[in-house]
Amino acid sequence: MQKREDTSVAGYTVSDNFICLENLRRTSSEMYITYCGWEINEPRQLYSCSNRRNHVLHFVLSGKGTFRAGDIVRELGRGSIFYIPAGTDAEYVADEQDPWCYFWIGYNGIRAEEYSTMAGLSAEEPVGQCEEIDRIHEMVDEILHAPQPLASNELHRAAVLMEIFSILIREKEKMKEPGSASVEEPDFVRMAIRYISQNYDKNIRIHDLASQLGVSRSYLSSCFRKSVGCSPQTFILNLRMERAGSLLRTTTLPVNIISAAVGYQDQLAFSKIFKQFYGVSPRDFRKSGQEVKVFDKKGDFIYQGL
């Protein structure tokens, strides 16, 4: 068995009743796929998970099973979704007479929890229904049959993830009672996001930004965290690192030029922060593309990114 803590190698396992593409590297600070798969379960097949690093959605295609998370116990069948947030425990077991078949998507990012909540899924209510499950299954199946580490495949995975949440959120919105209020992102938070996205290469002071928007720093930070899922400082860092990673993969620009392009005049400080974020230095990141290794048995590829 192979045990991987980095994302230099992705695992692709294909067998008659199990397909999984896992250990996919980060492609966006907002939200990105980390793994996905499909499985036909054996009767009473049990899976337990504890303190995952990523969020994961399961979609039941056929059969039945039971999902447990804390005090929540639900009997589920075709069209059901169950959600396991990052950092939580859960277990799910296939029915003895009619074991289920499901597919799943693991994902992460600074807006992963926010989008999950918008789709009506949370730790308090982790179960839902999906009317367009066959359509979503086709989309995930396309990902599973395009495991090659190509830029086009990475872009397609990102687009599929956003489209899946668009479908789920749209279905949730249809279920709202007429006249029910929805919580909107404050205008000044949207303005802050726009400003940061256009000026992340500059020295942005949150206090000055808050003053320009007419609110206090603490109030901006509180509302920003509530709407986006992280502080403005973390949002800036994610944007800078995402842009730096993209420039390293797609250009031959020297590291010091990339460092300045994303707001760091000190290349050593940039390299230190980059390594903390990605786990490798900028130069090693540029040299190491992601290799995909193929396996034919579930469990032959193991990594610690679940």
PASE-314662 format. One record per atom (N, C-alpha, C): residue in three letters; x, y, z. Coordinates in pm, whole numbers, padded with zeros to 5 digits, always signed. Atoms other than C-alpha are relative to their C-alpha. Layout:
// residues N
ALAXYZ/...
END
This chain:
// residues 306
MET+00084-00120+00000/MET+00000+00000+00000/MET+00087+00125+00000/GLN-00072-00124+00005/GLN+00107+00355-00067/GLN-00068+00102+00090/LYS+00053-00102-00090/LYS+00064+00626+00191/LYS+00055+00135-00043/ARG-00044-00128+00054/ARG+00075+00984+00060/ARG-00054+00115+00085/GLU+00043-00119-00072/GLU+00067+01311+00252/GLU+00002+00124-00090/ASP-00005-00114+00090/ASP+00139+01540-00045/ASP-00092-00025-00119/THR+00086+00014+00116/THR-00040+01595-00373/THR+00081-00016-00128/SER-00079+00024+00121/SER+00242+01504-00611/SER-00052-00121-00075/VAL+00056+00120+00062/VAL+00063+01175-00678/VAL-00148-00010+00031/ALA+00141+00026-00017/ALA-00308+01124-00733/ALA-00025-00149-00023/GLY+00034+00141+00018/GLY-00461+00778-00703/GLY-00126-00017-00083/TYR+00117+00028+00084/TYR-00701+00636-00961/TYR-00025-00150+00004/THR+00032+00142-00019/THR-00862+00305-00867/THR-00124-00036-00078/VAL+00112+00044+00082/VAL-01090+00119-01106/VAL-00018-00151+00016/SER+00036+00141-00007/SER-01263-00214-01037/SER-00146-00014-00039/ASP+00137+00022+00045/ASP-01600-00370-01117/ASP-00104+00075+00083/ASN+00100-00063-00086/ASN-01779-00215-00818/ASN+00051+00124+00073/PHE-00059-00114-00071/PHE-01553+00075-00718/PHE+00088+00080-00096/ILE-00086-00091+00074/ILE-01402+00378-00892/ILE+00028+00120+00090/CYS-00032-00116-00085/CYS-01217+00655-00710/CYS+00121+00075-00057/LEU-00109-00090+00037/LEU-01000+00950-00812/LEU+00026+00087+00122/GLU-00023-00064-00129/GLU-00833+01092-00502/GLU+00135+00069+00009/ASN-00120-00078-00027/ASN-00566+01321-00364/ASN+00025+00105-00108/LEU-00012-00106+00099/LEU-00637+01589-00624/LEU+00049+00128+00068/ARG-00059-00117-00064/ARG-00443+01905-00560/ARG-00094+00121-00008/ARG+00077-00124-00007/ARG-00589+02245-00472/ARG+00009+00076-00132/THR+00002-00080+00124/THR-00695+02444-00779/THR-00064+00136+00019/SER+00067-00127-00025/SER-00888+02729-00621/SER-00006+00024+00150/SER+00013-00030-00142/SER-00898+02909-00289/SER-00147-00005+00042/GLU+00142-00007-00034/GLU-01278+02939-00307/GLU-00058-00138+00030/MET+00049+00137-00020/MET-01370+02571-00351/MET+00058-00089-00109/TYR-00063+00090+00096/TYR-01211+02271-00520/TYR-00027-00144+00040/ILE+00019+00143-00025/ILE-01254+01894-00555/ILE+00129-00062+00050/THR-00117+00072-00050/THR-01018+01678-00352/THR-00005-00149-00037/TYR+00015+00138+00045/TYR-01157+01335-00445/TYR-00146-00024-00038/CYS+00136+00039+00033/CYS-01462+01169-00595/CYS+00000-00147-00039/GLY+00004+00142+00031/GLY-01584+00818-00660/GLY-00141-00055-00008/TRP+00127+00073+00017/TRP-01858+00561-00706/TRP+00021-00139+00053/GLU-00015+00136-00055/GLU-01926+00229-00532/GLU-00135-00070+00012/ILE+00111+00090-00029/ILE-02172-00059-00525/ILE+00036-00073+00129/ASN-00031+00057-00131/ASN-02182-00171-00160/ASN-00044-00146+00012/GLU+00042+00133-00041/GLU-02201-00523-00021/GLU-00107+00014+00109/PRO+00097-00006-00109/PRO-02489-00605+00219/PRO+00067+00030+00135/ARG-00047-00041-00132/ARG-02432-00438+00558/ARG+00144+00053-00001/GLN-00133-00060+00007/GLN-02108-00279+00435/GLN+00000+00131+00079/LEU-00005-00114-00091/LEU-02011-00024+00699/LEU+00122+00086-00029/TYR-00112-00092+00014/TYR-01797+00285+00659/TYR-00009+00103+00111/SER-00006-00100-00106/SER-01691+00506+00950/SER+00107+00103-00033/CYS-00100-00104+00025/CYS-01512+00837+00924/CYS+00007+00091+00123/SER-00021-00084-00117/SER-01366+01064+01188/SER+00091+00116-00035/ASN-00082-00120+00011/ASN-01240+01421+01172/ASN+00062+00015-00139/ARG-00050-00020+00137/ARG-01210+01447+00792/ARG+00058+00140-00017/ARG-00053-00132+00033/ARG-01002+01731+00653/ARG-00087+00071-00103/ASN+00081-00056+00109/ASN-01250+01780+00371/ASN-00148-00022+00026/HIS+00144+00022+00004/HIS-01624+01815+00327/HIS-00027-00110-00104/VAL+00033+00102+00099/VAL-01792+01529+00144/VAL-00152-00015-00011/LEU+00141+00026+00030/LEU-02131+01475-00021/LEU-00013-00138-00061/HIS+00035+00128+00061/HIS-02275+01130-00095/HIS-00138+00011-00063/PHE+00127+00002+00073/PHE-02555+01082-00350/PHE-00040-00146-00021/VAL+00044+00140+00011/VAL-02757+00758-00332/VAL-00069-00021-00135/LEU+00054+00029+00133/LEU-02823+00618-00680/LEU-00108-00108+00005/SER+00096+00111-00010/SER-03006+00299-00583/SER+00020-00071+00133/GLY-00010+00075-00124/GLY-03072+00067-00292/GLY-00029+00084+00123/LYS+00030-00068-00126/LYS-03098+00165+00073/LYS+00117-00014+00097/GLY-00102+00005-00103/GLY-02882+00230+00376/GLY-00036+00093+00114/THR+00023-00082-00119/THR-02856+00404+00711/THR+00119+00092+00023/PHE-00102-00100-00028/PHE-02664+00722+00788/PHE-00012+00045+00145/ARG-00001-00043-00140/ARG-02562+00816+01144/ARG+00106+00107+00019/ALA-00094-00107-00038/ALA-02400+01138+01270/ALA-00047+00056+00133/GLY+00045-00041-00133/GLY-02423+01203+01643/GLY-00133-00063+00033/ASP+00134+00049-00033/ASP-02787+01174+01745/ASP-00089-00017-00123/ILE+00078+00008+00123/ILE-02903+01186+01382/ILE+00012-00138-00062/VAL+00003+00130+00066/VAL-03008+00853+01230/VAL-00106+00007-00110/ARG+00095-00009+00111/ARG-03170+00843+00885/ARG+00010-00122-00090/GLU+00007+00105+00101/GLU-03284+00563+00657/GLU-00013+00068-00136/LEU-00007-00071+00127/LEU-03200+00669+00302/LEU-00013-00093-00119/GLY+00015+00075+00124/GLY-03274+00558-00054/GLY+00032+00088-00118/ARG-00034-00071+00122/ARG-03248+00672-00413/ARG-00039+00148+00008/GLY+00023-00143+00001/GLY-03217+01049-00450/GLY+00043+00070+00127/SER-00044-00062-00126/SER-03095+01104-00095/SER+00143+00050-00011/ILE-00137-00053-00014/ILE-02788+01313-00018/ILE+00034-00002+00148/PHE-00044-00024-00137/PHE-02588+01295+00301/PHE+00136+00069-00001/TYR-00112-00094-00004/TYR-02329+01554+00396/TYR+00080-00022+00128/ILE-00089+00012-00116/ILE-02028+01509+00625/ILE+00095+00119-00002/PRO-00089-00116-00001/PRO-01866+01843+00712/PRO+00140-00037+00046/ALA-00137+00020-00047/ALA-01493+01867+00767/ALA+00003+00003+00152/GLY-00019+00000-00144/GLY-01394+01780+01122/GLY-00108-00070+00080/THR+00108+00068-00072/THR-01703+01572+01209/THR+00009-00151-00020/ASP+00002+00146+00005/ASP-01767+01202+01271/ASP-00134-00048-00055/ALA+00124+00059+00053/ALA-02021+00984+01092/ALA+00028-00145-00040/GLU-00012+00135+00055/GLU-02089+00629+00980/GLU-00124-00029-00084/TYR+00112+00036+00086/TYR-02308+00477+00713/TYR+00015-00146-00040/VAL-00001+00144+00023/VAL-02408+00119+00646/VAL-00105-00036-00105/ALA+00091+00043+00106/ALA-02568-00051+00347/ALA-00106-00094+00056/ASP+00109+00088-00039/ASP-02901-00228+00383/ASP+00037-00146-00026/GLU-00033+00142+00016/GLU-02883-00607+00425/GLU-00068-00061-00121/GLN+00076+00059+00110/GLN-03150-00686+00166/GLN+00019+00075-00132/ASP-00009-00083+00120/ASP-03107-00397-00078/ASP+00112+00102+00017/PRO-00112-00090-00026/PRO-02755-00250-00038/PRO+00010+00112-00104/TRP+00001-00115+00087/TRP-02707+00093-00181/TRP+00122+00009-00092/CYS-00108-00043+00088/CYS-02496+00224-00465/CYS+00000+00152+00006/TYR-00007-00146-00010/TYR-02373+00581-00424/TYR+00127+00052-00067/PHE-00123-00066+00042/PHE-02122+00830-00558/PHE+00025+00117+00093/TRP-00035-00103-00098/TRP-01940+01099-00364/TRP+00096+00102-00061/ILE-00090-00109+00037/ILE-01752+01426-00396/ILE+00059+00057+00129/GLY-00070-00067-00108/GLY-01491+01547-00146/GLY+00046+00136-00049/TYR-00034-00135+00045/TYR-01424+01920-00157/TYR+00044+00085+00118/ASN-00046-00091-00105/ASN-01268+02206+00036/ASN+00015+00139-00059/GLY-00014-00139+00042/GLY-01196+02578+00019/GLY-00066+00093+00100/ILE+00048-00095-00100/ILE-01280+02894+00208/ILE-00151+00021-00005/ARG+00145-00018+00010/ARG-01641+02896+00082/ARG-00074-00133-00003/ALA+00063+00132+00007/ALA-01706+02521+00100/ALA-00116-00013+00098/GLU+00107+00010-00099/GLU-01909+02540+00420/GLU-00117+00092-00034/GLU+00104-00097+00037/GLU-02098+02848+00300/GLU-00089-00057-00110/TYR+00078+00053+00110/TYR-02204+02684-00027/TYR-00081-00123+00043/SER+00073+00116-00052/SER-02302+02366+00158/SER-00125+00046+00074/THR+00114-00054-00073/THR-02526+02571+00386/THR-00105+00057-00096/MET+00093-00054+00099/MET-02679+02748+00086/MET-00079-00111-00069/ALA+00068+00116+00059/ALA-02765+02402-00049/ALA-00090-00070+00102/GLY+00088+00057-00102/GLY-02951+02330+00277/GLY+00062-00111+00080/LEU-00069+00109-00068/LEU-02687+02100+00423/LEU+00094+00056+00106/SER-00084-00046-00110/SER-02513+02142+00758/SER+00018-00115+00098/ALA-00018+00103-00103/ALA-02395+01947+01062/ALA-00131-00027+00072/GLU+00129+00016-00068/GLU-02740+02006+01215/GLU-00102-00069-00089/GLU+00090+00065+00095/GLU-02924+01891+00900/GLU+00082-00051-00118/PRO-00093+00050+00101/PRO-02688+01672+00697/PRO-00063-00082-00111/VAL+00066+00085+00098/VAL-02949+01495+00485/VAL-00094+00083-00086/GLY+00090-00068+00091/GLY-03136+01618+00178/GLY-00041-00091-00113/GLN+00046+00073+00119/GLN-03298+01509-00148/GLN+00045+00076-00125/CYS-00045-00061+00125/CYS-03182+01571-00504/CYS-00086-00051-00115/GLU+00085+00038+00113/GLU-03421+01575-00800/GLU+00083-00034-00124/GLU-00081+00017+00121/GLU-03143+01586-01060/GLU+00121-00090+00025/ILE-00112+00086-00037/ILE-02931+01304-00923/ILE+00063-00067-00121/ASP-00056+00065+00118/ASP-02891+01134-01261/ASP+00089+00095-00079/ARG-00082-00100+00069/ARG-02762+01454-01417/ARG+00132+00021+00073/ILE-00123-00019-00078/ILE-02512+01505-01135/ILE+00089-00123-00011/HIS-00077+00122+00015/HIS-02407+01141-01163/HIS+00077+00000-00132/GLU-00066-00008+00131/GLU-02328+01192-01532/GLU+00119+00096+00005/MET-00108-00099-00010/MET-02118+01497-01446/MET+00119-00056+00076/VAL-00109+00059-00078/VAL-01917+01313-01181/VAL+00065-00115-00077/ASP-00054+00109+00081/ASP-01880+01015-01414/ASP+00098+00053-00105/GLU-00093-00061+00095/GLU-01716+01245-01669/GLU+00135+00028+00065/ILE-00125-00026-00073/ILE-01460+01346-01406/ILE+00076-00130+00021/LEU-00064+00128-00030/LEU-01393+00983-01315/LEU+00061-00065-00124/HIS-00056+00057+00123/HIS-01322+00899-01678/HIS+00097+00096-00069/ALA-00102-00093+00051/ALA-01080+01191-01724/ALA+00099+00030+00112/PRO-00089-00017-00115/PRO-00815+01136-01453/PRO+00134+00063-00033/GLN-00131-00049+00039/GLN-00518+01265-01653/GLN+00027+00138+00060/PRO-00034-00129-00064/PRO-00332+01557-01486/PRO+00020+00111-00102/LEU-00004-00104+00102/LEU-00416+01804-01762/LEU-00069+00126+00051/ALA+00063-00126-00041/ALA-00504+02170-01717/ALA-00148+00001-00038/SER+00139+00003+00043/SER-00824+02112-01914/SER-00086-00083+00095/ASN+00075+00083-00095/ASN-00930+01835-01674/ASN-00018+00072+00134/GLU+00011-00075-00125/GLU-00857+02054-01370/GLU-00109+00107-00012/LEU+00102-00102+00021/LEU-01071+02332-01515/LEU-00139-00063-00005/HIS+00129+00068+00010/HIS-01348+02085-01594/HIS-00050-00042+00138/ARG+00039+00039-00136/ARG-01349+01951-01237/ARG-00052+00120+00078/ALA+00044-00121-00070/ALA-01374+02305-01101/ALA-00138+00044-00048/ALA+00130-00042+00056/ALA-01662+02384-01337/ALA-00112-00095+00044/VAL+00100+00099-00041/VAL-01845+02061-01249/VAL-00040+00022+00145/LEU+00031-00022-00141/LEU-01819+02129-00876/LEU-00093+00120+00017/MET+00084-00118-00010/MET-01968+02476-00918/MET-00139-00027-00058/GLU+00130+00032+00061/GLU-02244+02342-01145/GLU-00083-00088+00093/ILE+00072+00086-00095/ILE-02335+02073-00890/ILE-00062+00084+00111/PHE+00055-00083-00106/PHE-02375+02334-00618/PHE-00105+00096-00053/SER+00105-00082+00060/SER-02570+02554-00856/SER-00131-00077-00005/ILE+00119+00084+00006/ILE-02815+02266-00904/ILE-00061-00017+00140/LEU+00049+00024-00136/LEU-02841+02192-00530/LEU-00059+00126+00062/ILE+00049-00125-00057/ILE-02883+02556-00433/ILE-00130+00041-00069/ARG+00123-00033+00073/ARG-03144+02610-00705/ARG-00116-00085+00051/GLU+00106+00086-00054/GLU-03341+02311-00577/GLU-00042+00046+00138/LYS+00033-00050-00133/LYS-03320+02449-00225/LYS-00084+00127-00007/GLU+00074-00124+00015/GLU-03444+02789-00339/GLU-00145-00025-00042/LYS+00136+00033+00043/LYS-03747+02628-00505/LYS-00086-00045+00118/MET+00073+00053-00115/MET-03841+02474-00171/MET-00038+00107+00101/LYS+00030-00106-00096/LYS-03853+02807+00012/LYS-00146+00039-00008/GLU+00138-00045-00005/GLU-04194+02921+00124/GLU-00010+00140-00061/PRO+00018-00134+00059/PRO-04332+03224-00065/PRO+00014+00108+00106/GLY-00015-00110-00093/GLY-04225+03543+00103/GLY+00106-00021+00106/SER-00103+00023-00101/SER-03953+03379+00311/SER+00123+00083-00032/ALA-00114-00089+00019/ALA-03655+03605+00362/ALA+00127-00081-00019/SER-00131+00064+00016/SER-03309+03510+00248/SER+00106+00096+00050/VAL-00108-00082-00054/VAL-02990+03634+00410/VAL+00096+00033-00113/GLU-00087-00042+00109/GLU-02790+03837+00160/GLU+00132+00051+00054/GLU-00131-00052-00034/GLU-02425+03929+00164/GLU-00009+00151+00004/PRO+00006-00147-00007/PRO-02395+04292+00283/PRO+00075+00063-00117/ASP-00064-00069+00113/ASP-02304+04541+00009/ASP+00146+00027+00028/PHE-00140-00035-00028/PHE-01985+04644+00188/PHE+00091-00123-00002/VAL-00081+00121+00012/VAL-01868+04282+00203/VAL+00028-00030-00147/ARG-00021+00019+00144/ARG-01922+04246-00172/ARG+00101+00100-00054/MET-00094-00103+00043/MET-01735+04573-00222/MET+00142-00034+00047/ALA-00131+00039-00052/ALA-01450+04447-00001/ALA+00059-00114-00082/ILE-00046+00113+00082/ILE-01427+04121-00198/ILE+00048+00050-00136/ARG-00038-00054+00132/ARG-01419+04315-00527/ARG+00131+00076+00009/TYR-00122-00079-00015/TYR-01152+04553-00399/TYR+00122-00090+00021/ILE-00112+00091-00028/ILE-00932+04274-00262/ILE+00037-00078-00125/SER-00026+00079+00120/SER-00969+04069-00581/SER+00074+00080-00106/GLN-00065-00085+00100/GLN-00851+04367-00789/GLN+00132+00058+00049/ASN-00119-00066-00056/ASN-00574+04482-00553/ASN+00082-00089+00093/TYR-00070+00090-00092/TYR-00436+04170-00382/TYR+00152+00011-00012/ASP-00144-00015+00019/ASP-00091+04254-00525/ASP+00055+00123+00071/LYS-00041-00121-00070/LYS-00083+04575-00320/LYS-00003-00023+00151/ASN-00001+00009-00147/ASN-00035+04640+00052/ASN-00137+00044+00052/ILE+00136-00029-00044/ILE-00397+04618+00167/ILE-00006+00001+00152/ARG+00019-00011-00146/ARG-00464+04742+00520/ARG-00150-00010+00028/ILE+00143+00024-00027/ILE-00793+04609+00653/ILE-00063+00119+00070/HIS+00053-00118-00070/HIS-00834+04912+00879/HIS-00035+00109-00101/ASP+00025-00103+00101/ASP-00803+05149+00580/ASP-00116-00039-00090/LEU+00110+00047+00084/LEU-01037+04935+00370/LEU-00134+00018+00071/ALA+00124-00015-00078/ALA-01298+04935+00647/ALA-00042+00147+00005/SER+00031-00144-00005/SER-01273+05314+00675/SER-00059+00047-00132/GLN+00053-00038+00130/GLN-01328+05353+00301/GLN-00144-00048-00018/LEU+00134+00058+00013/LEU-01638+05134+00330/LEU-00097+00056+00103/GLY+00086-00064-00098/GLY-01769+05334+00627/GLY-00040-00089+00117/VAL+00028+00087-00114/VAL-01757+05055+00888/VAL+00128-00018+00080/SER-00119+00026-00081/SER-01523+04956+01169/SER+00071-00125-00049/ARG-00077+00118+00040/ARG-01249+04701+01113/ARG-00062-00126+00059/SER+00054+00120-00066/SER-01401+04460+01365/SER-00133-00041-00062/TYR+00130+00033+00061/TYR-01747+04484+01205/TYR+00019-00057-00140/LEU-00029+00054+00133/LEU-01607+04431+00854/LEU+00051-00143+00011/SER-00058+00134-00015/SER-01406+04130+00972/SER-00107-00101+00042/SER+00106+00089-00047/SER-01707+03982+01153/SER-00096-00036-00112/CYS+00094+00026+00111/CYS-01943+04021+00856/CYS+00068-00076-00113/PHE-00075+00068+00106/PHE-01675+03908+00612/PHE+00012-00149+00033/ARG-00015+00141-00042/ARG-01612+03590+00811/ARG-00134-00073-00009/LYS+00133+00061+00004/LYS-01986+03523+00836/LYS-00043-00030-00143/SER+00042+00015+00139/SER-02039+03569+00461/SER+00091-00092-00080/VAL-00098+00069+00085/VAL-01720+03420+00318/VAL+00057-00124+00067/GLY-00052+00117-00069/GLY-01610+03177+00588/GLY+00143+00014+00048/CYS-00136-00024-00048/CYS-01273+03334+00665/CYS+00019+00149+00019/SER-00028-00142-00022/SER-01117+03664+00767/SER+00047+00064-00130/PRO-00054-00067+00120/PRO-01021+03927+00507/PRO+00147-00033-00023/GLN-00143+00031+00014/GLN-00652+03853+00578/GLN+00020-00137-00064/THR-00012+00134+00058/THR-00700+03483+00500/THR-00045+00000-00145/PHE+00048-00011+00138/PHE-00895+03572+00186/PHE+00110+00056-00090/ILE-00111-00059+00076/ILE-00604+03789+00067/ILE+00110-00103-00021/LEU-00104+00102+00011/LEU-00354+03513+00142/LEU-00036-00107-00101/ASN+00044+00103+00094/ASN-00558+03254-00048/ASN+00008+00048-00145/LEU-00006-00055+00135/LEU-00588+03479-00352/LEU+00144+00010-00049/ARG-00141-00015+00039/ARG-00215+03554-00353/ARG+00064-00135-00030/MET-00062+00130+00021/MET-00114+03190-00319/MET-00058-00072-00121/GLU+00063+00061+00117/GLU-00364+03072-00578/GLU+00057+00060-00128/ARG-00055-00066+00118/ARG-00237+03331-00827/ARG+00147-00039-00020/ALA-00141+00039+00010/ALA+00127+03247-00748/ALA+00013-00142-00055/GLY-00004+00137+00049/GLY+00062+02876-00803/GLY-00032-00007-00148/SER+00038-00002+00142/SER-00106+02950-01136/SER+00115+00054-00085/LEU-00112-00056+00075/LEU+00187+03165-01252/LEU+00117-00097-00006/LEU-00110+00097+00000/LEU+00438+02899-01151/LEU-00027-00115-00096/ARG+00033+00113+00088/ARG+00250+02631-01345/ARG-00007+00040-00147/THR+00031-00037+00138/THR+00174+02832-01657/THR+00099+00096-00064/THR-00098-00092+00058/THR+00471+03069-01704/THR+00141-00044+00038/THR-00140+00024-00035/THR+00851+03068-01690/THR+00058+00120+00074/LEU-00045-00117-00073/LEU+00867+03391-01490/LEU+00084-00040+00121/PRO-00081+00030-00120/PRO+01140+03396-01220/PRO-00083+00015+00127/VAL+00076-00002-00125/VAL+01022+03342-00864/VAL-00009+00140+00059/ASN+00005-00135-00057/ASN+01117+03696-00760/ASN-00102+00090-00071/ILE+00100-00077+00075/ILE+00895+03841-01035/ILE-00141-00043+00042/ILE+00131+00051-00045/ILE+00603+03617-00932/ILE-00029+00049+00141/SER+00015-00048-00137/SER+00661+03713-00569/SER-00053+00143+00001/ALA+00043-00141+00006/ALA+00627+04084-00654/ALA-00138+00013-00062/ALA+00129-00008+00070/ALA+00330+04018-00882/ALA-00118-00032+00090/VAL+00110+00034-00092/VAL+00128+03878-00591/VAL+00012+00074+00133/GLY+00000-00088-00117/GLY+00223+04145-00338/GLY+00111-00019+00099/TYR-00111+00022-00092/TYR+00549+04027-00180/TYR+00129+00053-00062/GLN-00126-00053+00049/GLN+00857+04242-00235/GLN+00118-00080+00054/ASP-00104+00084-00060/ASP+01059+04011-00010/ASP-00018-00143-00049/GLN+00014+00134+00057/GLN+01114+03687-00204/GLN+00012-00108+00105/LEU-00018+00102-00104/LEU+01231+03496+00104/LEU-00129-00015+00082/ALA+00127+00006-00075/ALA+00912+03588+00293/ALA-00106-00069-00084/PHE+00096+00066+00090/PHE+00706+03485-00010/PHE+00023-00151-00003/SER-00031+00144+00010/SER+00885+03148-00039/SER-00039-00073+00128/LYS+00035+00062-00128/LYS+00832+03078+00331/LYS-00151-00019+00010/ILE+00146+00008-00007/ILE+00459+03155+00314/ILE-00052-00100-00102/PHE+00042+00093+00105/PHE+00423+02962-00012/PHE+00018-00145+00045/LYS-00026+00137-00046/LYS+00582+02652+00141/LYS-00096-00041+00111/GLN+00097+00030-00105/GLN+00355+02674+00445/GLN-00137-00031-00061/PHE+00131+00014+00063/PHE+00053+02697+00212/PHE-00009-00128-00083/TYR+00006+00114+00093/TYR+00139+02429-00047/TYR+00080-00122+00047/GLY-00079+00113-00048/GLY+00387+02212+00145/GLY+00131-00020-00074/VAL-00126+00008+00076/VAL+00668+02263-00110/VAL+00043+00141-00035/SER-00051-00131+00039/SER+00889+02551-00219/SER-00054+00038-00137/PRO+00046-00040+00134/PRO+00793+02758-00526/PRO+00073-00074-00112/ARG-00076+00069+00105/ARG+01072+02597-00731/ARG-00041-00146-00011/ASP+00042+00141+00003/ASP+00972+02244-00631/ASP-00142-00013-00053/PHE+00137+00000+00051/PHE+00607+02329-00700/PHE-00001+00007-00152/ARG-00008-00017+00146/ARG+00702+02438-01052/ARG+00049-00128-00066/LYS-00061+00119+00062/LYS+00907+02123-01119/LYS-00090-00121+00009/SER+00076+00122-00022/SER+00657+01873-00985/SER-00144+00015-00046/GLY+00139+00012+00041/GLY+00344+01816-01186/GLY-00064-00111+00081/GLN+00067+00106-00074/GLN+00083+01580-01045/GLN-00006-00126-00085/GLU+00003+00130+00067/GLU+00131+01219-01144/GLU-00125-00077+00044/VAL+00115+00084-00033/VAL-00169+00985-01158/VAL+00043-00146-00009/LYS-00032+00143-00002/LYS-00108+00624-01055/LYS-00130-00080+00003/VAL+00122+00079+00017/VAL-00364+00360-01150/VAL+00009-00128+00083/PHE+00008+00121-00082/PHE-00475+00078-00919/PHE-00128-00076-00036/ASP+00118+00080+00034/ASP-00725-00206-00958/ASP-00067-00061+00122/LYS+00059+00055-00122/LYS-00810-00276-00593/LYS-00020+00111+00101/LYS+00031-00100-00102/LYS-00981-00056-00336/LYS+00095-00016+00119/GLY-00089+00002-00114/GLY-00739+00036-00058/GLY+00147-00006-00035/ASP-00141+00005+00038/ASP-00419+00003-00259/ASP+00066+00137+00004/PHE-00051-00135-00012/PHE-00382+00380-00259/PHE-00061+00064+00123/ILE+00047-00061-00124/ILE-00406+00549+00079/ILE+00073+00132+00019/TYR-00063-00127-00031/TYR-00344+00912+00161/TYR-00070+00062+00120/GLN+00051-00057-00124/GLN-00403+01135+00462/GLN-00081+00127-00023/GLY+00071-00123+00029/GLY-00605+01403+00290/GLY-00151-00009+00012/LEU+00143+00015-00013/LEU-00954+01264+00359/LEU-00061+00099+00100/
END
